[in-house]
Amino acid sequence: MRYISAPWRAEYVRRSTSMTRCVFCQALKGGDDRAAAVLARGRRNFVLLNKFPYTPGHLMIAPNRHLADFTEAGPAERAELAELLRTALRVLRRAYSPQGFNTGMNLGATAGAGVTGHYHLHVVPRWTGDSNFMPLVGATRVFIEDLDATYQKLRPLFDHERRRRGRAGLASRRTSAPSR
């Protein structure tokens, strides 16, 4: 059995229980997407980088509403989350060529959620051998790029996907319009 180990996240997890403001709501309301690491905004959800990533390109998809329980999300919120996941996988494949992905939600503190009041979906690119001895023995995590470089790489790809979806939506509206 293999385990994903992330001891460098311990400080964040310890602090998360004492947070008074929601990091997702703050990112969403901020006027500077780059500073907040917001990669894309939908009508009901948004995509942002994880500031304490497991691997380069580790991002999250969260609802615009401050909502702890995924079961309370409406059909449109769930559908858009799925579409943003599809887009994120496409973007991450183009940017990093990962060999696989981990996706999932940690719902509740006992399940490992660092932010318990605002559910979010993690999308983690994976490569063979991406976990090694350094975090365990050396208490050091080696990354190939910093968060700003990751943002600069991914944001244009998300923007491209948004424009592509906009053109596709416009074309489908044109073809589905009733003829006179």
MODELLER restraints for C-alpha pairs under 7 A, 6 or more apart:
rsr = mdl.restraints
at = mdl.atoms
rsr.add(forms.Gaussian(group=physical.xy_distance, feature=features.Distance(at['CA:6:A'], at['CA:54:A']), mean=6.58, stdev=0.5))
rsr.add(forms.Gaussian(group=physical.xy_distance, feature=features.Distance(at['CA:7:A'], at['CA:135:A']), mean=6.53, stdev=0.5))
rsr.add(forms.Gaussian(group=physical.xy_distance, feature=features.Distance(at['CA:9:A'], at['CA:52:A']), mean=6.45, stdev=0.5))
rsr.add(forms.Gaussian(group=physical.xy_distance, feature=features.Distance(at['CA:13:A'], at['CA:114:A']), mean=5.39, stdev=0.5))
rsr.add(forms.Gaussian(group=physical.xy_distance, feature=features.Distance(at['CA:16:A'], at['CA:114:A']), mean=5.47, stdev=0.5))
rsr.add(forms.Gaussian(group=physical.xy_distance, feature=features.Distance(at['CA:16:A'], at['CA:115:A']), mean=6.34, stdev=0.5))
rsr.add(forms.Gaussian(group=physical.xy_distance, feature=features.Distance(at['CA:25:A'], at['CA:66:A']), mean=6.84, stdev=0.5))
rsr.add(forms.Gaussian(group=physical.xy_distance, feature=features.Distance(at['CA:27:A'], at['CA:36:A']), mean=5.02, stdev=0.5))
rsr.add(forms.Gaussian(group=physical.xy_distance, feature=features.Distance(at['CA:37:A'], at['CA:48:A']), mean=5.38, stdev=0.5))
rsr.add(forms.Gaussian(group=physical.xy_distance, feature=features.Distance(at['CA:37:A'], at['CA:49:A']), mean=5.41, stdev=0.5))
rsr.add(forms.Gaussian(group=physical.xy_distance, feature=features.Distance(at['CA:37:A'], at['CA:151:A']), mean=6.66, stdev=0.5))
rsr.add(forms.Gaussian(group=physical.xy_distance, feature=features.Distance(at['CA:38:A'], at['CA:47:A']), mean=5.89, stdev=0.5))
rsr.add(forms.Gaussian(group=physical.xy_distance, feature=features.Distance(at['CA:38:A'], at['CA:48:A']), mean=4.14, stdev=0.5))
rsr.add(forms.Gaussian(group=physical.xy_distance, feature=features.Distance(at['CA:38:A'], at['CA:49:A']), mean=6.59, stdev=0.5))
rsr.add(forms.Gaussian(group=physical.xy_distance, feature=features.Distance(at['CA:39:A'], at['CA:47:A']), mean=5.41, stdev=0.5))
rsr.add(forms.Gaussian(group=physical.xy_distance, feature=features.Distance(at['CA:39:A'], at['CA:48:A']), mean=5.13, stdev=0.5))
rsr.add(forms.Gaussian(group=physical.xy_distance, feature=features.Distance(at['CA:39:A'], at['CA:155:A']), mean=5.18, stdev=0.5))
rsr.add(forms.Gaussian(group=physical.xy_distance, feature=features.Distance(at['CA:39:A'], at['CA:158:A']), mean=6.64, stdev=0.5))
rsr.add(forms.Gaussian(group=physical.xy_distance, feature=features.Distance(at['CA:40:A'], at['CA:46:A']), mean=5.65, stdev=0.5))
rsr.add(forms.Gaussian(group=physical.xy_distance, feature=features.Distance(at['CA:40:A'], at['CA:47:A']), mean=5.06, stdev=0.5))
rsr.add(forms.Gaussian(group=physical.xy_distance, feature=features.Distance(at['CA:40:A'], at['CA:158:A']), mean=6.26, stdev=0.5))
rsr.add(forms.Gaussian(group=physical.xy_distance, feature=features.Distance(at['CA:41:A'], at['CA:47:A']), mean=6.40, stdev=0.5))
rsr.add(forms.Gaussian(group=physical.xy_distance, feature=features.Distance(at['CA:44:A'], at['CA:63:A']), mean=5.84, stdev=0.5))
rsr.add(forms.Gaussian(group=physical.xy_distance, feature=features.Distance(at['CA:44:A'], at['CA:64:A']), mean=5.37, stdev=0.5))
rsr.add(forms.Gaussian(group=physical.xy_distance, feature=features.Distance(at['CA:44:A'], at['CA:77:A']), mean=5.58, stdev=0.5))
rsr.add(forms.Gaussian(group=physical.xy_distance, feature=features.Distance(at['CA:44:A'], at['CA:80:A']), mean=6.93, stdev=0.5))
rsr.add(forms.Gaussian(group=physical.xy_distance, feature=features.Distance(at['CA:45:A'], at['CA:61:A']), mean=6.72, stdev=0.5))
rsr.add(forms.Gaussian(group=physical.xy_distance, feature=features.Distance(at['CA:45:A'], at['CA:62:A']), mean=5.43, stdev=0.5))
rsr.add(forms.Gaussian(group=physical.xy_distance, feature=features.Distance(at['CA:45:A'], at['CA:63:A']), mean=4.04, stdev=0.5))
rsr.add(forms.Gaussian(group=physical.xy_distance, feature=features.Distance(at['CA:45:A'], at['CA:64:A']), mean=4.95, stdev=0.5))
rsr.add(forms.Gaussian(group=physical.xy_distance, feature=features.Distance(at['CA:45:A'], at['CA:77:A']), mean=6.90, stdev=0.5))
rsr.add(forms.Gaussian(group=physical.xy_distance, feature=features.Distance(at['CA:45:A'], at['CA:80:A']), mean=6.92, stdev=0.5))
rsr.add(forms.Gaussian(group=physical.xy_distance, feature=features.Distance(at['CA:45:A'], at['CA:81:A']), mean=6.39, stdev=0.5))
rsr.add(forms.Gaussian(group=physical.xy_distance, feature=features.Distance(at['CA:46:A'], at['CA:61:A']), mean=5.64, stdev=0.5))
rsr.add(forms.Gaussian(group=physical.xy_distance, feature=features.Distance(at['CA:46:A'], at['CA:62:A']), mean=5.59, stdev=0.5))
rsr.add(forms.Gaussian(group=physical.xy_distance, feature=features.Distance(at['CA:46:A'], at['CA:63:A']), mean=6.34, stdev=0.5))
rsr.add(forms.Gaussian(group=physical.xy_distance, feature=features.Distance(at['CA:46:A'], at['CA:64:A']), mean=6.65, stdev=0.5))
rsr.add(forms.Gaussian(group=physical.xy_distance, feature=features.Distance(at['CA:47:A'], at['CA:59:A']), mean=7.00, stdev=0.5))
rsr.add(forms.Gaussian(group=physical.xy_distance, feature=features.Distance(at['CA:47:A'], at['CA:60:A']), mean=5.68, stdev=0.5))
rsr.add(forms.Gaussian(group=physical.xy_distance, feature=features.Distance(at['CA:47:A'], at['CA:61:A']), mean=4.50, stdev=0.5))
rsr.add(forms.Gaussian(group=physical.xy_distance, feature=features.Distance(at['CA:47:A'], at['CA:62:A']), mean=6.57, stdev=0.5))
rsr.add(forms.Gaussian(group=physical.xy_distance, feature=features.Distance(at['CA:48:A'], at['CA:59:A']), mean=5.64, stdev=0.5))
rsr.add(forms.Gaussian(group=physical.xy_distance, feature=features.Distance(at['CA:48:A'], at['CA:60:A']), mean=5.46, stdev=0.5))
rsr.add(forms.Gaussian(group=physical.xy_distance, feature=features.Distance(at['CA:48:A'], at['CA:61:A']), mean=6.56, stdev=0.5))
rsr.add(forms.Gaussian(group=physical.xy_distance, feature=features.Distance(at['CA:49:A'], at['CA:58:A']), mean=6.25, stdev=0.5))
rsr.add(forms.Gaussian(group=physical.xy_distance, feature=features.Distance(at['CA:49:A'], at['CA:59:A']), mean=4.21, stdev=0.5))
rsr.add(forms.Gaussian(group=physical.xy_distance, feature=features.Distance(at['CA:49:A'], at['CA:60:A']), mean=6.13, stdev=0.5))
rsr.add(forms.Gaussian(group=physical.xy_distance, feature=features.Distance(at['CA:50:A'], at['CA:58:A']), mean=5.81, stdev=0.5))
rsr.add(forms.Gaussian(group=physical.xy_distance, feature=features.Distance(at['CA:50:A'], at['CA:59:A']), mean=5.00, stdev=0.5))
rsr.add(forms.Gaussian(group=physical.xy_distance, feature=features.Distance(at['CA:50:A'], at['CA:60:A']), mean=6.28, stdev=0.5))
rsr.add(forms.Gaussian(group=physical.xy_distance, feature=features.Distance(at['CA:55:A'], at['CA:124:A']), mean=6.63, stdev=0.5))
rsr.add(forms.Gaussian(group=physical.xy_distance, feature=features.Distance(at['CA:55:A'], at['CA:125:A']), mean=6.62, stdev=0.5))
rsr.add(forms.Gaussian(group=physical.xy_distance, feature=features.Distance(at['CA:56:A'], at['CA:143:A']), mean=6.77, stdev=0.5))
rsr.add(forms.Gaussian(group=physical.xy_distance, feature=features.Distance(at['CA:57:A'], at['CA:92:A']), mean=6.85, stdev=0.5))
rsr.add(forms.Gaussian(group=physical.xy_distance, feature=features.Distance(at['CA:57:A'], at['CA:124:A']), mean=6.85, stdev=0.5))
rsr.add(forms.Gaussian(group=physical.xy_distance, feature=features.Distance(at['CA:57:A'], at['CA:125:A']), mean=6.44, stdev=0.5))
rsr.add(forms.Gaussian(group=physical.xy_distance, feature=features.Distance(at['CA:57:A'], at['CA:150:A']), mean=6.41, stdev=0.5))
rsr.add(forms.Gaussian(group=physical.xy_distance, feature=features.Distance(at['CA:58:A'], at['CA:123:A']), mean=5.78, stdev=0.5))
rsr.add(forms.Gaussian(group=physical.xy_distance, feature=features.Distance(at['CA:58:A'], at['CA:124:A']), mean=4.55, stdev=0.5))
rsr.add(forms.Gaussian(group=physical.xy_distance, feature=features.Distance(at['CA:58:A'], at['CA:125:A']), mean=6.38, stdev=0.5))
rsr.add(forms.Gaussian(group=physical.xy_distance, feature=features.Distance(at['CA:59:A'], at['CA:122:A']), mean=5.99, stdev=0.5))
rsr.add(forms.Gaussian(group=physical.xy_distance, feature=features.Distance(at['CA:59:A'], at['CA:123:A']), mean=5.34, stdev=0.5))
rsr.add(forms.Gaussian(group=physical.xy_distance, feature=features.Distance(at['CA:59:A'], at['CA:124:A']), mean=6.63, stdev=0.5))
rsr.add(forms.Gaussian(group=physical.xy_distance, feature=features.Distance(at['CA:60:A'], at['CA:120:A']), mean=6.19, stdev=0.5))
rsr.add(forms.Gaussian(group=physical.xy_distance, feature=features.Distance(at['CA:60:A'], at['CA:121:A']), mean=5.31, stdev=0.5))
rsr.add(forms.Gaussian(group=physical.xy_distance, feature=features.Distance(at['CA:60:A'], at['CA:122:A']), mean=4.52, stdev=0.5))
rsr.add(forms.Gaussian(group=physical.xy_distance, feature=features.Distance(at['CA:60:A'], at['CA:123:A']), mean=5.89, stdev=0.5))
rsr.add(forms.Gaussian(group=physical.xy_distance, feature=features.Distance(at['CA:61:A'], at['CA:81:A']), mean=6.92, stdev=0.5))
rsr.add(forms.Gaussian(group=physical.xy_distance, feature=features.Distance(at['CA:61:A'], at['CA:120:A']), mean=5.48, stdev=0.5))
rsr.add(forms.Gaussian(group=physical.xy_distance, feature=features.Distance(at['CA:61:A'], at['CA:121:A']), mean=5.05, stdev=0.5))
rsr.add(forms.Gaussian(group=physical.xy_distance, feature=features.Distance(at['CA:61:A'], at['CA:122:A']), mean=6.68, stdev=0.5))
rsr.add(forms.Gaussian(group=physical.xy_distance, feature=features.Distance(at['CA:62:A'], at['CA:119:A']), mean=6.37, stdev=0.5))
rsr.add(forms.Gaussian(group=physical.xy_distance, feature=features.Distance(at['CA:62:A'], at['CA:120:A']), mean=4.39, stdev=0.5))
rsr.add(forms.Gaussian(group=physical.xy_distance, feature=features.Distance(at['CA:62:A'], at['CA:121:A']), mean=6.42, stdev=0.5))
rsr.add(forms.Gaussian(group=physical.xy_distance, feature=features.Distance(at['CA:66:A'], at['CA:118:A']), mean=5.36, stdev=0.5))
rsr.add(forms.Gaussian(group=physical.xy_distance, feature=features.Distance(at['CA:67:A'], at['CA:117:A']), mean=6.35, stdev=0.5))
rsr.add(forms.Gaussian(group=physical.xy_distance, feature=features.Distance(at['CA:67:A'], at['CA:118:A']), mean=4.89, stdev=0.5))
rsr.add(forms.Gaussian(group=physical.xy_distance, feature=features.Distance(at['CA:67:A'], at['CA:119:A']), mean=6.22, stdev=0.5))
rsr.add(forms.Gaussian(group=physical.xy_distance, feature=features.Distance(at['CA:68:A'], at['CA:116:A']), mean=6.32, stdev=0.5))
rsr.add(forms.Gaussian(group=physical.xy_distance, feature=features.Distance(at['CA:68:A'], at['CA:117:A']), mean=4.39, stdev=0.5))
rsr.add(forms.Gaussian(group=physical.xy_distance, feature=features.Distance(at['CA:68:A'], at['CA:118:A']), mean=4.41, stdev=0.5))
rsr.add(forms.Gaussian(group=physical.xy_distance, feature=features.Distance(at['CA:68:A'], at['CA:119:A']), mean=4.95, stdev=0.5))
rsr.add(forms.Gaussian(group=physical.xy_distance, feature=features.Distance(at['CA:69:A'], at['CA:119:A']), mean=6.43, stdev=0.5))
rsr.add(forms.Gaussian(group=physical.xy_distance, feature=features.Distance(at['CA:70:A'], at['CA:119:A']), mean=6.50, stdev=0.5))
rsr.add(forms.Gaussian(group=physical.xy_distance, feature=features.Distance(at['CA:91:A'], at['CA:157:A']), mean=6.03, stdev=0.5))
rsr.add(forms.Gaussian(group=physical.xy_distance, feature=features.Distance(at['CA:91:A'], at['CA:158:A']), mean=6.64, stdev=0.5))
rsr.add(forms.Gaussian(group=physical.xy_distance, feature=features.Distance(at['CA:95:A'], at['CA:154:A']), mean=6.95, stdev=0.5))
rsr.add(forms.Gaussian(group=physical.xy_distance, feature=features.Distance(at['CA:98:A'], at['CA:125:A']), mean=5.65, stdev=0.5))
rsr.add(forms.Gaussian(group=physical.xy_distance, feature=features.Distance(at['CA:98:A'], at['CA:126:A']), mean=5.56, stdev=0.5))
rsr.add(forms.Gaussian(group=physical.xy_distance, feature=features.Distance(at['CA:98:A'], at['CA:127:A']), mean=5.58, stdev=0.5))
rsr.add(forms.Gaussian(group=physical.xy_distance, feature=features.Distance(at['CA:99:A'], at['CA:126:A']), mean=5.92, stdev=0.5))
rsr.add(forms.Gaussian(group=physical.xy_distance, feature=features.Distance(at['CA:99:A'], at['CA:127:A']), mean=5.05, stdev=0.5))
rsr.add(forms.Gaussian(group=physical.xy_distance, feature=features.Distance(at['CA:100:A'], at['CA:125:A']), mean=6.11, stdev=0.5))
rsr.add(forms.Gaussian(group=physical.xy_distance, feature=features.Distance(at['CA:100:A'], at['CA:126:A']), mean=5.01, stdev=0.5))
rsr.add(forms.Gaussian(group=physical.xy_distance, feature=features.Distance(at['CA:100:A'], at['CA:127:A']), mean=6.48, stdev=0.5))
rsr.add(forms.Gaussian(group=physical.xy_distance, feature=features.Distance(at['CA:101:A'], at['CA:123:A']), mean=6.83, stdev=0.5))
rsr.add(forms.Gaussian(group=physical.xy_distance, feature=features.Distance(at['CA:101:A'], at['CA:124:A']), mean=5.45, stdev=0.5))
rsr.add(forms.Gaussian(group=physical.xy_distance, feature=features.Distance(at['CA:101:A'], at['CA:125:A']), mean=4.57, stdev=0.5))
rsr.add(forms.Gaussian(group=physical.xy_distance, feature=features.Distance(at['CA:101:A'], at['CA:126:A']), mean=5.24, stdev=0.5))
rsr.add(forms.Gaussian(group=physical.xy_distance, feature=features.Distance(at['CA:102:A'], at['CA:123:A']), mean=5.96, stdev=0.5))
rsr.add(forms.Gaussian(group=physical.xy_distance, feature=features.Distance(at['CA:102:A'], at['CA:124:A']), mean=5.01, stdev=0.5))
rsr.add(forms.Gaussian(group=physical.xy_distance, feature=features.Distance(at['CA:102:A'], at['CA:125:A']), mean=6.58, stdev=0.5))
rsr.add(forms.Gaussian(group=physical.xy_distance, feature=features.Distance(at['CA:103:A'], at['CA:121:A']), mean=6.81, stdev=0.5))
rsr.add(forms.Gaussian(group=physical.xy_distance, feature=features.Distance(at['CA:103:A'], at['CA:122:A']), mean=5.30, stdev=0.5))
rsr.add(forms.Gaussian(group=physical.xy_distance, feature=features.Distance(at['CA:103:A'], at['CA:123:A']), mean=4.59, stdev=0.5))
rsr.add(forms.Gaussian(group=physical.xy_distance, feature=features.Distance(at['CA:103:A'], at['CA:124:A']), mean=6.21, stdev=0.5))
rsr.add(forms.Gaussian(group=physical.xy_distance, feature=features.Distance(at['CA:104:A'], at['CA:121:A']), mean=5.39, stdev=0.5))
rsr.add(forms.Gaussian(group=physical.xy_distance, feature=features.Distance(at['CA:104:A'], at['CA:122:A']), mean=5.33, stdev=0.5))
rsr.add(forms.Gaussian(group=physical.xy_distance, feature=features.Distance(at['CA:105:A'], at['CA:120:A']), mean=6.11, stdev=0.5))
rsr.add(forms.Gaussian(group=physical.xy_distance, feature=features.Distance(at['CA:105:A'], at['CA:121:A']), mean=4.88, stdev=0.5))
rsr.add(forms.Gaussian(group=physical.xy_distance, feature=features.Distance(at['CA:105:A'], at['CA:122:A']), mean=6.18, stdev=0.5))
rsr.add(forms.Gaussian(group=physical.xy_distance, feature=features.Distance(at['CA:106:A'], at['CA:112:A']), mean=5.59, stdev=0.5))
rsr.add(forms.Gaussian(group=physical.xy_distance, feature=features.Distance(at['CA:106:A'], at['CA:113:A']), mean=4.76, stdev=0.5))
rsr.add(forms.Gaussian(group=physical.xy_distance, feature=features.Distance(at['CA:107:A'], at['CA:113:A']), mean=5.88, stdev=0.5))
rsr.add(forms.Gaussian(group=physical.xy_distance, feature=features.Distance(at['CA:107:A'], at['CA:116:A']), mean=6.79, stdev=0.5))
rsr.add(forms.Gaussian(group=physical.xy_distance, feature=features.Distance(at['CA:107:A'], at['CA:119:A']), mean=6.69, stdev=0.5))
rsr.add(forms.Gaussian(group=physical.xy_distance, feature=features.Distance(at['CA:108:A'], at['CA:116:A']), mean=5.31, stdev=0.5))
rsr.add(forms.Gaussian(group=physical.xy_distance, feature=features.Distance(at['CA:109:A'], at['CA:116:A']), mean=6.06, stdev=0.5))
rsr.add(forms.Gaussian(group=physical.xy_distance, feature=features.Distance(at['CA:134:A'], at['CA:140:A']), mean=5.49, stdev=0.5))
rsr.add(forms.Gaussian(group=physical.xy_distance, feature=features.Distance(at['CA:134:A'], at['CA:141:A']), mean=6.24, stdev=0.5))
rsr.add(forms.Gaussian(group=physical.xy_distance, feature=features.Distance(at['CA:135:A'], at['CA:141:A']), mean=5.23, stdev=0.5))
